[in-house]
């Protein structure tokens, strides 16, 4: 397991100078459509679908900055932080930092193809900045969910976090995420384990990595895609 410090008191900028060792297999970005290998593409699509408010509406669904803002707000409310308070501001800033790694043009909206292409571009051209943004977001999410400050998330806390931030409601998805992230079966997920899972999910190409199941597991390819 990579040596990742607990999030409390953490300054996100440190992640830009820190490389995770042994956390995941580096992503290949030369295979398949949009420059993503099939596994990375399915995980990126899963991220898109979990956050996109228009995923089930007719037409072309679009992921927007507002979707990320709403994820921050849902998390704040789920863990009874004050709207507009420190935890909310930190979450919003962390979501924006990650959003900017994909929406480089500042349009505020990305359709599915644009998001996949942007994710491939970020992995290939600006991996360090993308990884730093992922870790900063993970820190903000973990600290918001860890109300008792013990530097671990129990099953109830992790389920509440995934339900609020990423709208996971399927019992299968929540159970899959929990059993994958609780790697040692100790009944708790350490902050560093959560960091590793986020990194594996968004940047890793190892098909055996437990972090692939962060959002209940990437879905199989859609017909005709």
C-alpha positions as CSV (number, residue, x, y, z in Angstrom):
1,X,0.0,0.0,0.0
2,X,1.3,3.4,-0.8
3,X,2.2,5.7,2.0
4,X,-0.5,8.3,2.1
5,X,-1.0,10.6,5.0
6,X,-4.4,11.1,6.6
7,X,-6.3,14.0,5.1
8,X,-6.9,16.1,8.2
9,X,-4.7,19.1,8.2
10,X,-3.5,18.2,4.7
11,X,-2.6,20.9,2.1
12,X,-3.7,19.7,-1.3
13,X,-0.8,21.3,-3.1
14,X,1.5,18.7,-1.6
15,X,0.0,16.1,-3.9
16,X,1.4,17.9,-7.0
17,X,4.9,17.0,-5.6
18,X,4.1,13.5,-4.5
19,X,4.1,10.4,-6.6
20,X,2.0,7.3,-5.5
21,X,4.2,4.2,-5.5
22,X,2.7,0.9,-6.3
23,X,-0.9,2.2,-6.1
24,X,-2.0,1.3,-9.7
25,X,-0.8,0.4,-13.1
26,X,-0.3,3.5,-15.2
27,X,-3.1,4.1,-17.7
28,X,-2.6,3.4,-21.3
29,X,-4.1,6.1,-23.4
30,X,-3.3,4.9,-26.9
31,X,-5.9,2.2,-27.3
32,X,-9.5,2.4,-28.3
33,X,-11.8,5.3,-29.0
34,X,-10.9,8.7,-27.5
35,X,-7.4,7.4,-26.7
36,X,-8.6,5.4,-23.6
37,X,-8.2,1.6,-23.2
38,X,-11.5,-0.2,-22.8
39,X,-11.4,-0.4,-19.0
40,X,-10.5,3.3,-18.5
41,X,-13.2,4.2,-20.9
42,X,-15.9,2.2,-19.0
43,X,-14.8,3.8,-15.7
44,X,-14.8,7.3,-17.2
45,X,-18.3,6.6,-18.6
46,X,-19.4,5.4,-15.1
47,X,-18.1,8.7,-13.6
48,X,-20.0,10.7,-16.2
49,X,-23.2,8.8,-15.6
50,X,-23.0,9.0,-11.8
51,X,-22.6,12.8,-11.8
52,X,-24.6,13.8,-14.9
53,X,-28.1,15.0,-14.0
54,X,-29.3,14.7,-17.6
55,X,-28.0,11.1,-18.1
56,X,-31.6,9.7,-18.4
57,X,-33.2,12.5,-20.4
58,X,-33.8,12.2,-24.2
59,X,-31.1,13.6,-26.4
60,X,-27.4,14.1,-25.7
61,X,-26.6,14.1,-22.0
62,X,-24.1,16.7,-20.8
63,X,-22.0,16.8,-17.7
64,X,-21.8,20.3,-16.3
65,X,-20.0,22.3,-13.6
66,X,-23.4,22.5,-11.9
67,X,-23.4,18.7,-11.6
68,X,-20.2,18.9,-9.6
69,X,-21.5,21.8,-7.5
70,X,-24.6,19.7,-6.7
71,X,-22.4,16.7,-5.7
72,X,-20.6,19.0,-3.2
73,X,-23.9,20.3,-1.9
74,X,-25.4,16.8,-1.5
75,X,-22.4,15.7,0.4
76,X,-22.5,18.7,2.8
77,X,-26.1,18.1,3.5
78,X,-25.7,14.3,4.0
79,X,-23.1,14.8,6.7
80,X,-24.8,17.9,8.2
81,X,-22.2,20.4,7.5
82,X,-23.2,24.0,7.1
83,X,-24.0,25.1,3.6
84,X,-21.5,27.7,2.7
85,X,-19.2,26.7,5.6
86,X,-15.6,25.5,5.5
87,X,-16.4,21.9,4.4
88,X,-18.7,23.1,1.6
89,X,-16.2,25.6,0.4
90,X,-13.4,23.0,0.4
91,X,-15.5,20.5,-1.5
92,X,-16.6,23.0,-4.0
93,X,-13.0,24.1,-4.6
94,X,-11.8,20.5,-5.0
95,X,-14.6,19.6,-7.4
96,X,-13.7,22.7,-9.4
97,X,-10.1,21.8,-9.5
98,X,-10.9,18.4,-11.0
99,X,-13.5,19.9,-13.4
100,X,-10.9,22.3,-14.8
101,X,-8.6,19.4,-15.7
102,X,-11.3,18.3,-18.1
103,X,-13.0,21.5,-19.2
104,X,-9.9,23.3,-20.3
105,X,-11.9,25.6,-22.5
106,X,-14.1,26.8,-19.7
107,X,-17.3,26.0,-21.5
108,X,-19.0,24.7,-18.3
109,X,-20.5,21.7,-20.1
110,X,-19.1,18.5,-21.8
111,X,-21.0,15.9,-23.7
112,X,-20.0,12.3,-23.3
113,X,-17.5,12.2,-26.2
114,X,-15.9,15.5,-25.1
115,X,-15.5,14.3,-21.5
116,X,-13.9,11.0,-22.6
117,X,-11.6,12.9,-25.0
118,X,-10.7,15.4,-22.2
119,X,-10.0,12.6,-19.7
120,X,-7.7,10.8,-22.2
121,X,-5.9,14.1,-22.9
122,X,-5.5,14.9,-19.2
123,X,-4.0,11.4,-18.6
124,X,-1.6,11.7,-21.4
125,X,-0.5,15.3,-21.2
126,X,-1.1,16.5,-17.6
127,X,-1.2,13.3,-15.5
128,X,0.5,14.9,-12.5
129,X,-2.0,17.8,-12.3
130,X,-4.9,15.3,-12.8
131,X,-3.6,13.1,-10.0
132,X,-3.2,16.0,-7.7
133,X,-6.8,17.1,-8.4
134,X,-8.1,13.6,-7.7
135,X,-6.2,13.5,-4.4
136,X,-7.4,16.9,-3.4
137,X,-11.0,15.9,-4.0
138,X,-10.6,12.6,-2.2
139,X,-9.3,14.5,0.9
140,X,-12.2,16.9,0.9
141,X,-14.7,14.0,0.5
142,X,-13.0,11.9,3.2
143,X,-12.8,14.7,5.7
144,X,-16.5,15.7,5.1
145,X,-17.6,12.1,5.7
146,X,-15.3,11.4,8.7
147,X,-17.3,13.4,11.3
148,X,-15.7,11.7,14.3
149,X,-12.1,12.4,13.0
150,X,-10.7,8.9,13.5
151,X,-9.2,8.9,10.0
152,X,-11.2,5.9,8.8
153,X,-14.7,5.5,7.2
154,X,-17.0,2.8,8.5
155,X,-19.4,1.1,6.2
156,X,-22.2,3.5,7.0
157,X,-20.1,6.5,6.4
158,X,-18.7,5.2,3.1
159,X,-22.2,4.2,1.9
160,X,-23.5,7.7,2.8
161,X,-20.6,9.3,1.0
162,X,-21.1,7.4,-2.2
163,X,-24.8,7.8,-2.2
164,X,-24.6,11.6,-1.6
165,X,-21.7,12.5,-3.9
166,X,-22.2,10.0,-6.7
167,X,-25.9,9.0,-6.3
168,X,-25.2,5.3,-5.8
169,X,-28.4,3.8,-4.6
170,X,-28.1,0.2,-5.8
171,X,-27.5,-2.2,-2.9
172,X,-25.3,-4.3,-5.2
173,X,-23.2,-1.3,-6.1
174,X,-22.8,-0.1,-2.5
175,X,-21.9,-3.6,-1.3
176,X,-19.4,-4.1,-4.1
177,X,-17.7,-0.7,-3.3
178,X,-17.5,-1.5,0.4
179,X,-16.0,-5.0,0.0
180,X,-13.5,-3.8,-2.6
181,X,-12.3,-0.8,-0.6
182,X,-12.1,-2.5,2.7
183,X,-9.1,-4.4,1.4
184,X,-8.0,-6.0,4.6
185,X,-11.5,-6.9,5.8
186,X,-11.0,-4.8,9.0
187,X,-14.4,-3.2,8.9
188,X,-13.1,0.3,8.0
189,X,-11.6,2.1,5.1
190,X,-8.6,4.3,5.9
191,X,-8.3,7.6,4.1
192,X,-5.2,6.3,2.3
193,X,-7.2,3.3,1.0
194,X,-9.8,5.8,-0.3
195,X,-7.1,7.8,-2.0
196,X,-5.8,4.7,-3.6
197,X,-9.2,3.7,-4.8
198,X,-9.9,7.1,-6.4
199,X,-6.5,7.0,-8.2
200,X,-7.1,3.5,-9.4
201,X,-10.6,4.3,-10.7
202,X,-9.7,7.5,-12.5
203,X,-6.1,6.9,-13.7
204,X,-5.4,3.1,-13.5
205,X,-5.5,0.4,-16.1
206,X,-5.0,-2.7,-14.0
207,X,-8.1,-4.8,-14.4
208,X,-7.4,-6.5,-11.0
209,X,-7.3,-3.2,-9.0
210,X,-9.9,-3.1,-6.2
211,X,-10.4,0.6,-6.9
212,X,-12.1,-0.2,-10.2
213,X,-15.2,-1.0,-8.0
214,X,-15.3,2.5,-6.4
215,X,-18.6,3.3,-8.0
216,X,-19.9,-0.3,-8.0
217,X,-17.8,-1.4,-10.9
218,X,-17.5,-0.1,-14.5
219,X,-20.4,-1.2,-16.7
220,X,-19.9,-3.4,-19.7
221,X,-19.7,-1.6,-23.1
222,X,-23.1,-0.3,-24.4
223,X,-24.4,-1.9,-27.6
224,X,-23.0,-0.2,-30.7
225,X,-20.3,1.7,-28.7
